[in-house]
Amino acid sequence: MDRLENILINVDLEKGYEHLTKRERKIISLYYLEGYKDEEIAKLYTLTQQAINYIRKKGINKLKIF
């Protein structure tokens, strides 16, 4: 298990985590756990900063449902 998954299990969000795509998981992990900014993540994925922001927020919204 990766670090994000361990944290989510501890706060009872594991069901929501299962609904995230691999990309959403990685972006959320990079942003919240590793301290990367949207701009830095965008360079890693060769996407725009706005696209990264959208993907991250979409993933967080999925977690909020659970």
LINKA-V226873 format. One line per field, one symbol per residue. phi: phi as a letter, one per 40 degrees, with the letter a starting at -180 (. if undefined). psi: psi as a letter, one per 40 degrees, with the letter a starting at -180 (. if undefined). A space follows every 10 residues. Layout:
# LINKA-V226873
phi->???
psi->???
This chain:
# LINKA-V226873
phi->.ccccccccc bgbccccccc cdccdccccc ccbcgccdcc cdcccfbccc ccdccccccc cccccb
psi->iidddddddd efedddddei iddddddddd dddeeiiddd ddddefiidd dddddddddd ddddd.
